[in-house]
Amino acid sequence: MSRSVSLAFATACMGIALYAVMDALMKGLGLAIGAYSALFWRLAAGTAIAVPLYLVSRPAFPPASVVKVHLARSAVVAVMAIAFFWGITKVPLAEAIALSFIAPLIALGLAGVFLKERIGARSVMGSLLGLGGVGVILLGRLEGTHAPGALLGMGAVLLSAVFYAVNLVIARHQAQLAKPLEIAAFQNVFVLAIFCPLAPLLLVVPAADHWPAIGGAAGLAIVSLLLLSWAYARAEAQVLLTVEYTAFIWASLMGWWFFGETLTLATLAGTFLIVAGCLLAVRGRAAGAAPEIEAALT
């Protein structure tokens, strides 16, 4: 691994760690004021931080083709985020993160369906391992004690994983077209705009003691996005794939620290199967797949 790729890998690790802390803050806010309001106010705070920083750099307005990519990713992120943050109010953080690891396998499946890519034997075996891991986690939840809405929460996390799979592909393409600060500014503005129409029906004004957590979550989200955008611009997505799995460690720590959540054997076993499946599938993937996916997005 070259020095530049190693630096990108380390930067991505830091970005994932900060995202895990942000997830914990968002779970607390979601439990207090609801997932929609928590996400809306985090986006509002993020916009207030990112847009002035972007404008200070005196940027040239991006061409329509790049704005189209910003908007496409923002639409995907909007669905991904609300599904995930609602889901983590119903299930433990580590369990939700483990289920989200199925996203790379979903991305391979999407490439096969929409881009007619050949799905090799390793990819099929990896997908079966990953699905087995999801089944183990679901079975563990069914057999154990669970809070009301836990199964719906797991379904929401899995829905989020589908959109996260698309997000992974767009992120690599977007990072090659725009600088990190531009990505952060446009994403906060566009996702906030997508959520605005529902504000009269769902928005809750938070109490004063929630604002530090909202500001902290917004700051962490922006710094994480900047770090990951920088990393994805300097290393291929398949190289950085394993970075995603460090999120499980951080989610386990944050869930235990903030919410007293404990790991179950089913969650650990399922996570192992999903990660093993992802690694097996990605190693068996054709090297020319990524350029084809990126071309389809332009």
Backbone as numpy.savetxt, mean C-alpha at the origin, in Angstrom:
# Nx Ny Nz CAx CAy CAz Cx Cy Cz
24.77 -6.90 -5.84 23.91 -5.71 -5.84 24.80 -4.47 -5.84
24.59 -3.56 -6.81 25.40 -2.36 -6.91 25.11 -1.41 -5.75
26.01 -0.44 -5.59 25.85 0.52 -4.49 24.55 1.30 -4.62
24.21 1.72 -5.86 22.99 2.51 -6.06 21.74 1.70 -5.75
21.76 0.41 -6.14 20.61 -0.44 -5.85 20.52 -0.72 -4.35
21.66 -0.89 -3.70 21.67 -1.12 -2.25 21.10 0.08 -1.51
21.46 1.28 -1.98 20.93 2.50 -1.36 19.43 2.60 -1.58
18.97 2.25 -2.78 17.53 2.26 -3.06 16.81 1.26 -2.18
17.41 0.10 -1.97 16.83 -0.94 -1.12 16.70 -0.44 0.32
17.76 0.18 0.84 17.73 0.70 2.22 16.71 1.82 2.37
16.63 2.68 1.35 15.66 3.77 1.37 14.24 3.24 1.38
13.98 2.21 0.57 12.66 1.61 0.53 12.31 0.96 1.88
13.30 0.36 2.53 13.07 -0.23 3.87 12.62 0.84 4.86
13.27 1.99 4.81 12.88 3.09 5.70 11.46 3.57 5.38
11.15 3.67 4.09 9.81 4.09 3.69 8.74 3.14 4.19
8.99 1.84 4.12 8.03 0.84 4.60 7.87 0.93 6.11
8.97 1.14 6.84 8.90 1.25 8.30 8.04 2.44 8.72
8.22 3.58 8.05 7.43 4.77 8.38 5.96 4.57 8.03
5.70 3.85 6.95 4.32 3.54 6.59 3.65 2.70 7.67
4.41 1.78 8.29 3.85 0.94 9.33 3.43 1.77 10.55
4.27 2.75 10.90 3.92 3.64 12.01 2.67 4.45 11.65
2.62 4.91 10.38 1.45 5.66 9.92 0.19 4.80 9.97
0.32 3.52 9.60 -0.83 2.62 9.67 -1.38 2.52 11.09
-0.47 2.46 12.07 -0.90 2.37 13.48 -1.65 3.65 13.89
-1.13 4.79 13.49 -1.82 6.05 13.80 -3.19 6.09 13.13
-3.26 5.63 11.88 -4.52 5.64 11.15 -5.52 4.66 11.74
-5.05 3.53 12.24 -5.98 2.60 12.88 -6.59 3.24 14.12
-5.77 3.91 14.93 -6.30 4.59 16.10 -7.31 5.66 15.74
-7.00 6.43 14.69 -7.93 7.47 14.25 -9.21 6.85 13.67
-9.04 5.76 12.92 -10.21 5.09 12.34 -11.15 4.56 13.39
-10.60 4.03 14.47 -11.44 3.54 15.56 -12.15 4.70 16.27
-11.51 5.87 16.28 -12.07 7.02 17.00 -13.08 7.81 16.18
-12.78 8.07 14.91 -13.65 8.95 14.11 -14.11 8.30 12.80
-13.75 7.06 12.56 -14.14 6.38 11.33 -13.04 6.46 10.28
-12.96 5.43 9.45 -11.90 5.33 8.46 -11.98 6.46 7.43
-13.19 6.80 6.99 -13.33 7.86 5.98 -12.82 9.20 6.51
-13.26 9.59 7.69 -12.85 10.87 8.26 -11.35 10.90 8.55
-10.83 9.78 9.06 -9.40 9.72 9.34 -8.60 9.92 8.06
-9.02 9.26 6.98 -8.31 9.38 5.71 -8.50 10.76 5.10
-9.70 11.30 5.17 -9.97 12.63 4.61 -9.08 13.68 5.25
-9.04 13.70 6.59 -8.27 14.73 7.28 -6.77 14.52 7.11
-6.35 13.25 7.00 -4.93 13.00 6.73 -4.55 13.54 5.36
-5.42 13.35 4.38 -5.17 13.86 3.03 -5.18 15.38 3.01
-6.11 15.98 3.77 -6.16 17.44 3.83 -4.87 18.00 4.43
-4.41 17.38 5.52 -3.16 17.81 6.14 -1.98 17.56 5.20
-2.02 16.41 4.51 -0.95 16.10 3.57 -0.89 17.09 2.42
-2.06 17.50 1.93 -2.11 18.49 0.86 -1.52 19.82 1.33
-1.85 20.21 2.57 -1.35 21.46 3.13 0.18 21.44 3.29
0.74 20.25 3.44 2.20 20.12 3.58 2.88 19.99 2.21
2.36 19.09 1.38 3.04 18.74 0.14 2.95 19.81 -0.95
1.78 20.43 -1.10 1.61 21.39 -2.20 2.51 22.61 -2.05
2.58 23.26 -0.86 3.51 24.39 -0.74 4.98 24.00 -0.99
5.38 22.81 -0.50 6.75 22.35 -0.74 7.00 22.17 -2.23
6.01 21.66 -2.92 6.14 21.46 -4.36 6.21 22.79 -5.10
5.39 23.74 -4.71 5.36 25.04 -5.38 6.63 25.84 -5.12
7.22 25.68 -3.94 8.46 26.38 -3.61 9.58 25.99 -4.58
9.53 24.77 -5.07 10.56 24.31 -6.00 10.41 24.90 -7.40
9.38 25.72 -7.60 9.10 26.37 -8.88 9.09 25.38 -10.05
8.20 24.44 -9.96 8.18 23.40 -11.01 7.44 23.86 -12.26
7.79 23.25 -13.38 6.98 23.43 -14.59 5.82 22.45 -14.50
4.64 22.91 -14.91 3.47 22.04 -14.81 3.69 20.82 -15.70
3.44 19.63 -15.18 3.70 18.41 -15.98 2.79 18.32 -17.19
3.25 17.64 -18.24 2.41 17.46 -19.44 1.20 16.60 -19.13
0.22 16.67 -20.01 -1.05 15.96 -19.81 -0.84 14.46 -19.63
0.13 13.89 -20.33 0.36 12.45 -20.23 0.79 12.06 -18.83
1.58 12.92 -18.17 2.04 12.64 -16.81 0.91 12.87 -15.80
0.12 13.93 -16.02 -1.03 14.19 -15.16 -2.00 13.01 -15.22
-2.13 12.42 -16.40 -2.98 11.25 -16.57 -2.50 10.09 -15.69
-1.20 9.90 -15.60 -0.64 8.84 -14.75 -0.89 9.17 -13.28
-0.69 10.44 -12.89 -0.97 10.87 -11.51 -2.43 10.58 -11.15
-3.33 10.91 -12.06 -4.76 10.72 -11.80 -5.10 9.23 -11.74
-4.52 8.45 -12.62 -4.79 7.01 -12.63 -4.36 6.36 -11.32
-3.15 6.71 -10.86 -2.68 6.11 -9.61 -3.52 6.62 -8.44
-3.91 7.88 -8.46 -4.71 8.43 -7.36 -6.05 7.72 -7.25
-6.68 7.42 -8.38 -7.95 6.70 -8.36 -7.77 5.31 -7.75
-6.68 4.65 -8.11 -6.39 3.33 -7.55 -6.11 3.44 -6.05
-5.31 4.44 -5.68 -4.95 4.63 -4.27 -6.19 4.95 -3.43
-7.14 5.70 -3.98 -8.34 6.05 -3.23 -9.10 4.81 -2.78
-9.32 3.88 -3.70 -10.02 2.64 -3.36 -9.17 1.80 -2.42
-7.88 1.67 -2.75 -6.96 0.88 -1.95 -6.92 1.37 -0.51
-6.83 2.69 -0.33 -6.65 3.26 1.00 -7.90 3.12 1.87
-9.07 3.45 1.32 -10.28 3.39 2.15 -10.59 1.95 2.53
-10.36 1.01 1.60 -10.60 -0.40 1.91 -9.64 -0.88 2.99
-8.37 -0.51 2.87 -7.37 -0.98 3.84 -7.59 -0.36 5.22
-7.80 0.95 5.27 -7.92 1.61 6.58 -9.23 1.25 7.28
-10.27 0.95 6.51 -11.47 0.42 7.14 -11.21 -1.00 7.64
-10.50 -1.77 6.83 -10.22 -3.15 7.20 -9.40 -3.28 8.47
-8.41 -2.40 8.67 -7.56 -2.54 9.86 -8.26 -2.10 11.14
-9.43 -1.48 11.02 -10.20 -1.21 12.24 -10.93 -2.47 12.72
-10.95 -3.51 11.86 -11.67 -4.74 12.18 -10.76 -5.93 12.49
-9.50 -5.87 12.00 -8.58 -7.00 12.20 -7.23 -6.47 12.70
-6.41 -7.33 13.32 -5.08 -6.91 13.78 -4.21 -6.41 12.63
-3.32 -5.47 12.95 -2.46 -4.88 11.92 -1.61 -5.94 11.21
-0.98 -6.83 11.97 -0.10 -7.83 11.36 -0.88 -8.74 10.42
-2.09 -9.08 10.80 -2.93 -9.94 9.96 -3.30 -9.23 8.66
-3.62 -7.95 8.76 -3.98 -7.18 7.57 -2.78 -7.06 6.63
-1.61 -6.78 7.18 -0.41 -6.66 6.36 -0.10 -7.99 5.69
-0.25 -9.09 6.44 0.01 -10.41 5.87 -0.89 -10.68 4.67
-2.17 -10.35 4.79 -3.10 -10.55 3.68 -2.75 -9.66 2.48
-2.25 -8.47 2.75 -1.90 -7.55 1.66 -0.72 -8.06 0.84
0.06 -8.99 1.39 1.21 -9.52 0.67 0.82 -10.33 -0.56
-0.46 -10.64 -0.69 -0.93 -11.39 -1.86 -0.90 -10.51 -3.11
-0.71 -9.19 -2.94 -0.76 -8.24 -4.06 0.19 -8.57 -5.21
1.47 -8.92 -4.96 2.35 -9.23 -6.10 1.84 -10.41 -6.93
1.23 -11.39 -6.30 0.68 -12.53 -7.04 -0.52 -12.09 -7.87
-1.31 -11.19 -7.31 -2.44 -10.65 -8.07 -1.94 -9.88 -9.28
-0.83 -9.12 -9.10 -0.25 -8.36 -10.21 0.18 -9.29 -11.34
0.77 -10.43 -10.99 1.16 -11.40 -12.01 -0.08 -11.95 -12.73
-1.14 -12.20 -11.98 -2.37 -12.69 -12.59 -2.99 -11.67 -13.52
-2.98 -10.41 -13.11 -3.53 -9.34 -13.95 -2.74 -9.22 -15.25
-1.42 -9.37 -15.15 -0.59 -9.30 -16.35 -0.95 -10.43 -17.31
-1.25 -11.59 -16.75 -1.62 -12.73 -17.59 -2.95 -12.53 -18.28
-3.92 -11.94 -17.56 -5.26 -11.76 -18.11 -5.31 -10.62 -19.12
-4.77 -9.46 -18.75 -4.93 -8.27 -19.59 -3.83 -8.09 -20.62
-2.63 -8.58 -20.33 -1.53 -8.42 -21.26 -1.17 -9.72 -21.98
-1.95 -10.76 -21.69 -1.75 -12.07 -22.34 -0.34 -12.61 -22.13
0.25 -12.29 -20.96 1.58 -12.82 -20.67 1.48 -14.30 -20.31
2.52 -15.04 -20.65 2.55 -16.46 -20.33 2.83 -16.64 -18.84
1.99 -17.39 -18.18 2.16 -17.67 -16.75 2.90 -19.00 -16.61
4.15 -18.93 -16.13 4.98 -20.12 -16.02 4.60 -21.00 -14.84
5.24 -22.16 -14.77 4.94 -23.13 -13.72 5.27 -22.57 -12.34
6.38 -21.84 -12.23 6.75 -21.25 -10.94 5.70 -20.24 -10.47
5.18 -19.46 -11.41 4.16 -18.48 -11.05 2.89 -19.17 -10.56
2.52 -20.26 -11.24 1.33 -21.01 -10.81 1.54 -21.60 -9.42
2.70 -22.22 -9.20 3.00 -22.80 -7.89 3.05 -21.73 -6.81
3.65 -20.58 -7.15 3.71 -19.48 -6.19 2.34 -18.96 -5.83
1.47 -18.85 -6.84 0.11 -18.38 -6.59 -0.66 -19.34 -5.70
-0.46 -20.65 -5.94 -1.13 -21.64 -5.09 -0.63 -21.57 -3.65
0.66 -21.37 -3.47 1.20 -21.20 -2.12 0.60 -19.97 -1.45
0.55 -18.87 -2.22 0.01 -17.63 -1.66 -1.46 -17.77 -1.28
-2.24 -18.39 -2.15 -3.65 -18.60 -1.85 -3.82 -19.52 -0.64
-2.92 -20.51 -0.54 -2.95 -21.38 0.64 -2.68 -20.59 1.91
-1.76 -19.65 1.83 -1.47 -18.80 2.99 -2.66 -17.96 3.40
-3.34 -17.39 2.41 -4.56 -16.62 2.70 -5.59 -17.52 3.36
-5.72 -18.74 2.83 -6.68 -19.68 3.42 -6.36 -20.03 4.85
-5.07 -20.19 5.16 -4.66 -20.50 6.54 -5.04 -19.36 7.48
-4.78 -18.13 7.04 -5.12 -16.97 7.89 -6.63 -16.85 8.08
-7.39 -17.04 7.00 -8.85 -16.98 7.10 -9.38 -18.08 8.01
-8.84 -19.28 7.87 -9.27 -20.39 8.70 -8.97 -20.14 10.17
-7.80 -19.57 10.41 -7.44 -19.23 11.79 -8.40 -18.22 12.39
-8.84 -17.27 11.56 -9.79 -16.27 12.03 -11.16 -16.89 12.28
-11.57 -17.82 11.42 -12.87 -18.47 11.58 -12.92 -19.34 12.83
-11.81 -20.03 13.12 -11.79 -20.95 14.26 -11.58 -20.23 15.59
-10.94 -19.08 15.55 -10.68 -18.36 16.79 -11.79 -17.39 17.12
-11.61 -16.68 18.22 -12.57 -15.64 18.59 -12.30 -14.41 17.75
-13.34 -13.78 17.28 -13.13 -12.60 16.47 -14.23 -11.58 16.73
-13.84 -10.32 16.55 -14.77 -9.22 16.79 -15.78 -9.14 15.65
-16.94 -8.51 15.90 -17.93 -8.34 14.84 -17.33 -7.59 13.65
-17.59 -8.07 12.47 -17.08 -7.41 11.27 -15.67 -7.83 10.87
-15.07 -8.78 11.61 -13.69 -9.18 11.32 -13.57 -9.78 9.92
-14.51 -10.63 9.54 -14.44 -11.26 8.22 -14.66 -10.24 7.10
-15.55 -9.28 7.35 -15.71 -8.19 6.37 -14.43 -7.36 6.28
-13.78 -7.17 7.43 -12.52 -6.44 7.44 -11.46 -7.15 6.63
-11.40 -8.47 6.75 -10.44 -9.24 5.97 -10.76 -9.15 4.48
-12.05 -9.16 4.15 -12.45 -8.99 2.76 -12.04 -7.64 2.21
-12.16 -6.60 3.04 -11.77 -5.26 2.62 -10.26 -5.19 2.38
-9.48 -5.84 3.24 -8.03 -5.85 3.07 -7.65 -6.58 1.79
-8.33 -7.68 1.49 -8.06 -8.41 0.25 -8.45 -7.58 -0.98
-9.55 -6.84 -0.89 -9.93 -5.93 -1.98 -8.85 -4.86 -2.16
-8.35 -4.34 -1.04 -7.28 -3.36 -1.09 -6.05 -3.93 -1.77
-5.78 -5.22 -1.52 -4.60 -5.86 -2.12 -4.71 -5.91 -3.64
-5.93 -6.11 -4.15 -6.13 -6.11 -5.61 -5.71 -4.77 -6.20
-6.16 -3.70 -5.57 -5.82 -2.35 -6.06 -4.36 -2.01 -5.79
-3.81 -2.57 -4.70 -2.40 -2.35 -4.42 -1.53 -3.00 -5.48
-1.99 -4.13 -6.03 -1.26 -4.80 -7.10 -1.13 -3.87 -8.31
-2.22 -3.21 -8.67 -2.18 -2.26 -9.77 -1.30 -1.07 -9.40
-1.38 -0.62 -8.14 -0.59 0.50 -7.66 0.90 0.22 -7.78
1.33 -1.03 -7.49 2.74 -1.39 -7.58 3.28 -1.17 -8.98
2.48 -1.51 -9.97 2.90 -1.36 -11.36 2.97 0.11 -11.75
1.93 0.87 -11.39 1.89 2.28 -11.76 2.99 3.05 -11.05
3.32 2.68 -9.81 4.32 3.40 -9.03 5.67 3.40 -9.73
6.07 2.26 -10.27 7.34 2.16 -10.99 7.33 3.06 -12.22
6.25 3.03 -12.98 6.14 3.85 -14.18 6.10 5.33 -13.81
5.34 5.68 -12.79 5.20 7.08 -12.36 6.53 7.64 -11.88
7.31 6.84 -11.14 8.58 7.30 -10.58 9.60 7.63 -11.67
9.41 7.06 -12.86 10.31 7.36 -13.97 9.90 8.62 -14.73
8.68 9.12 -14.45 8.17 10.28 -15.16 8.18 11.56 -14.33
8.14 11.42 -13.00 8.01 12.60 -12.15 8.88 12.47 -10.91
9.23 13.61 -10.33 10.03 13.63 -9.11 9.14 13.32 -7.91
9.75 12.83 -6.82 8.96 12.43 -5.65 8.03 13.51 -5.11
8.49 14.75 -5.03 7.65 15.81 -4.47 6.44 16.08 -5.34
6.61 16.01 -6.66 5.48 16.18 -7.58 4.46 15.06 -7.37
4.96 13.83 -7.22 4.07 12.69 -7.00 3.27 12.87 -5.71
3.95 13.29 -4.64 3.28 13.47 -3.35 2.21 14.55 -3.42
2.53 15.67 -4.07 1.58 16.78 -4.15 0.35 16.39 -4.96
0.54 15.85 -6.15 -0.59 15.50 -7.00 -1.43 14.39 -6.39
-0.77 13.42 -5.76 -1.54 12.30 -5.19 -2.42 12.77 -4.05
-1.90 13.63 -3.17 -2.72 14.13 -2.07 -3.89 14.94 -2.59
-3.64 15.81 -3.57 -4.71 16.66 -4.11 -5.77 15.82 -4.81
-5.35 14.90 -5.66 -6.31 14.12 -6.45 -7.13 13.16 -5.58
-6.47 12.48 -4.65 -7.21 11.53 -3.80 -8.19 12.30 -2.90
-7.76 13.44 -2.37 -8.66 14.27 -1.56 -9.87 14.70 -2.38
-9.64 15.10 -3.62 -10.75 15.53 -4.49 -11.73 14.38 -4.74
-11.20 13.17 -4.86 -12.06 12.00 -5.08 -12.98 11.76 -3.88
-12.47 12.03 -2.66 -13.26 11.80 -1.45 -14.20 12.95 -1.10
-13.98 14.12 -1.66 -14.77 15.30 -1.28 -16.28 15.14 -1.47
-16.77 14.53 -2.56 -18.23 14.43 -2.73 -18.96 13.72 -1.60
-18.28 12.83 -0.88 -18.92 12.09 0.22 -18.85 12.83 1.56
-18.12 13.95 1.58 -17.91 14.67 2.84 -19.21 15.10 3.53
-20.21 15.64 2.80 -21.44 16.05 3.49 -22.14 14.91 4.22
-21.94 13.69 3.76 -22.63 12.54 4.36 -21.81 11.85 5.44
-20.50 11.80 5.27 -19.68 10.94 6.13 -18.66 11.66 7.01
-18.32 12.90 6.68 -17.20 13.55 7.36 -17.54 13.92 8.80
-16.60 13.59 9.69 -16.70 13.94 11.11 -15.55 14.87 11.45
-15.85 15.96 12.14 -14.79 16.87 12.58 -14.14 16.30 13.84
-12.84 16.05 13.81 -12.19 15.41 14.96 -12.03 16.34 16.14
-11.96 15.75 17.32 -11.68 16.53 18.53 -10.24 17.03 18.48
-9.95 18.02 19.29 -8.63 18.65 19.26 -7.50 17.67 19.55
-7.75 16.68 20.41 -6.67 15.77 20.78 -6.34 14.77 19.67
-7.13 14.75 18.57 -6.82 13.87 17.45 -5.92 14.53 16.40
-5.80 15.85 16.45 -5.05 16.55 15.40 -3.56 16.22 15.37
-2.90 16.01 16.52 -1.48 15.60 16.45 -1.30 14.29 15.69
-2.20 13.34 15.91 -2.10 12.06 15.20 -2.37 12.25 13.71
-3.32 13.13 13.37 -3.61 13.40 11.96 -2.40 14.04 11.28
-1.82 15.03 11.94 -0.63 15.68 11.38 0.54 14.71 11.27
0.71 13.88 12.30 1.78 12.90 12.26 1.60 11.89 11.15
0.37 11.41 10.97 0.08 10.45 9.90 0.32 11.07 8.53
-0.09 12.34 8.37 0.12 13.02 7.08 1.60 13.18 6.78
2.36 13.60 7.79 3.80 13.78 7.60 4.50 12.47 7.28
4.14 11.41 8.01 4.74 10.10 7.76 4.39 9.59 6.37
3.13 9.80 5.95 2.70 9.33 4.63 3.49 10.03 3.53
3.72 11.33 3.68 4.45 12.09 2.66 5.91 11.66 2.61
6.55 11.56 3.78 7.97 11.16 3.81 8.13 9.75 3.25
7.20 8.86 3.60 7.27 7.49 3.09 7.11 7.46 1.57
6.16 8.24 1.06 5.94 8.29 -0.38 7.17 8.85 -1.10
7.79 9.88 -0.52 9.00 10.44 -1.11 10.13 9.42 -1.16
10.31 8.71 -0.05 11.38 7.71 0.02 11.15 6.57 -0.97
9.91 6.06 -1.03 9.61 4.94 -1.92 9.66 5.36 -3.39
9.20 6.58 -3.69 9.26 7.07 -5.07 10.71 7.21 -5.51
11.55 7.71 -4.61 12.98 7.84 -4.91 13.59 6.47 -5.16
13.24 5.50 -4.33 13.79 4.15 -4.46 13.33 3.47 -5.75
12.03 3.59 -6.06 11.50 2.92 -7.26 12.01 3.54 -8.55
12.50 4.78 -8.47 13.08 5.41 -9.65 14.50 4.90 -9.91
15.08 4.21 -8.93 16.48 3.77 -9.04 16.68 2.27 -8.99
15.62 1.52 -8.82 15.73 0.06 -8.80 14.43 -0.54 -9.33
14.55 -1.71 -9.96 13.38 -2.37 -10.51 12.46 -2.85 -9.40
11.16 -2.91 -9.73 10.17 -3.32 -8.73 10.46 -4.72 -8.19
10.95 -5.63 -9.06 11.20 -6.99 -8.61 12.36 -7.05 -7.62
13.29 -6.09 -7.72 14.40 -6.02 -6.77 13.91 -5.56 -5.40
12.95 -4.64 -5.42 12.44 -4.05 -4.17 11.28 -4.84 -3.57
10.86 -5.90 -4.24 9.70 -6.65 -3.77 9.87 -7.14 -2.33
11.03 -7.68 -2.02 11.24 -8.24 -0.68 11.16 -7.19 0.41
11.37 -5.92 0.05 11.26 -4.84 1.04 9.86 -4.81 1.64
8.86 -5.09 0.81 7.48 -5.04 1.26 7.25 -5.95 2.47
7.98 -7.06 2.53 7.73 -8.05 3.57 8.25 -7.61 4.95
9.11 -6.60 4.97 9.56 -6.07 6.27 8.40 -5.37 6.99
7.35 -5.03 6.25 6.19 -4.37 6.87 5.54 -5.26 7.92
5.63 -6.57 7.74 5.02 -7.48 8.71 5.67 -7.34 10.09
6.99 -7.18 10.11 7.70 -7.00 11.37 7.24 -5.74 12.07
7.20 -4.65 11.32 6.80 -3.37 11.90 5.33 -3.38 12.32
4.47 -3.99 11.50 3.05 -4.06 11.84 2.83 -4.87 13.11
3.59 -5.94 13.26 3.49 -6.75 14.48 3.87 -5.93 15.71
4.96 -5.18 15.59 5.41 -4.35 16.71 4.41 -3.23 17.03
3.94 -2.55 15.97 3.00 -1.44 16.18 1.67 -1.95 16.74
1.20 -3.09 16.23 -0.06 -3.65 16.74 0.05 -4.03 18.20
1.19 -4.62 18.58 1.41 -5.00 19.99 1.55 -3.77 20.88
2.31 -2.77 20.41 2.61 -1.59 21.21 1.37 -0.72 21.41
0.66 -0.42 20.33 -0.46 0.52 20.41 -1.78 -0.13 20.81
-2.00 -1.39 20.39 -3.32 -1.99 20.56 -3.31 -3.31 21.32
-2.15 -3.74 21.80 -2.07 -4.99 22.56 -2.39 -6.21 21.75
-2.18 -6.16 20.42 -2.48 -7.29 19.54 -1.38 -8.34 19.63
-1.75 -9.60 19.58 -0.78 -10.69 19.62 -0.82 -11.47 18.32
0.31 -12.05 17.96 0.40 -12.86 16.75 -0.16 -14.26 17.01
-0.88 -14.79 16.03 -1.37 -16.16 16.14 -0.51 -17.06 15.25
-0.52 -18.34 15.54 0.23 -19.30 14.75 -0.28 -19.32 13.31
-1.59 -19.18 13.15 -2.18 -19.18 11.80 -1.68 -17.99 10.99
-1.55 -16.82 11.62 -1.05 -15.64 10.92 0.39 -15.83 10.49
1.22 -16.37 11.38 2.63 -16.62 11.05 2.76 -17.65 9.93
2.01 -18.74 10.03 2.08 -19.79 9.00 1.58 -19.26 7.66
0.48 -18.54 7.67 -0.06 -17.99 6.43 0.87 -16.99 5.79
1.49 -16.16 6.63 2.45 -15.17 6.11 3.62 -15.87 5.44
4.12 -16.92 6.07 5.25 -17.67 5.50 4.88 -18.22 4.12
3.70 -18.79 3.98 3.27 -19.35 2.70 3.11 -18.27 1.63
2.53 -17.13 2.01 2.32 -16.05 1.05 3.65 -15.49 0.56
4.57 -15.22 1.49 5.88 -14.68 1.12 6.64 -15.68 0.25
6.62 -16.95 0.63 7.29 -17.97 -0.17 6.71 -18.04 -1.57
5.39 -17.94 -1.66 4.74 -17.96 -2.96 5.11 -16.78 -3.83
5.18 -15.61 -3.23 5.56 -14.40 -3.97 6.98 -14.52 -4.51
7.90 -14.95 -3.66 9.30 -15.06 -4.08 9.45 -16.10 -5.19
8.75 -17.21 -5.08 8.81 -18.25 -6.10 8.24 -17.75 -7.42
7.12 -17.05 -7.36 6.47 -16.56 -8.58 7.30 -15.50 -9.28
7.85 -14.57 -8.50 8.60 -13.46 -9.11 9.89 -13.96 -9.73
10.54 -14.92 -9.10 11.78 -15.47 -9.67 11.52 -16.22 -10.96
10.30 -16.73 -11.12 9.98 -17.47 -12.34 9.36 -16.61 -13.43
9.25 -15.32 -13.15 8.59 -14.44 -14.11 9.53 -14.05 -15.26
8.96 -13.89 -16.41 9.77 -13.49 -17.56 10.31 -12.10 -17.36
11.57 -11.89 -17.78 12.23 -10.61 -17.55 11.60 -9.48 -18.33
10.94 -9.80 -19.44 10.38 -8.74 -20.28 9.01 -8.29 -19.88
8.48 -8.75 -18.76 7.10 -8.44 -18.41 6.91 -7.00 -18.03
7.83 -6.44 -17.25 7.65 -5.08 -16.72 7.51 -4.04 -17.80
8.39 -4.01 -18.85 8.22 -3.01 -19.89 6.86 -3.08 -20.58
6.32 -4.30 -20.76 5.02 -4.43 -21.40 3.93 -3.81 -20.55
4.02 -4.03 -19.24 3.01 -3.46 -18.34 3.09 -1.94 -18.38
4.32 -1.40 -18.32 4.47 0.06 -18.33 3.95 0.66 -19.64
4.17 -0.01 -20.73 3.70 0.50 -22.02 2.19 0.56 -22.05
1.53 -0.37 -21.39 0.07 -0.40 -21.39 -0.53 0.75 -20.60
0.27 1.35 -19.72 -0.24 2.43 -18.88 -0.07 3.80 -19.54
0.71 3.89 -20.60 0.99 5.19 -21.20 -0.02 5.52 -22.29
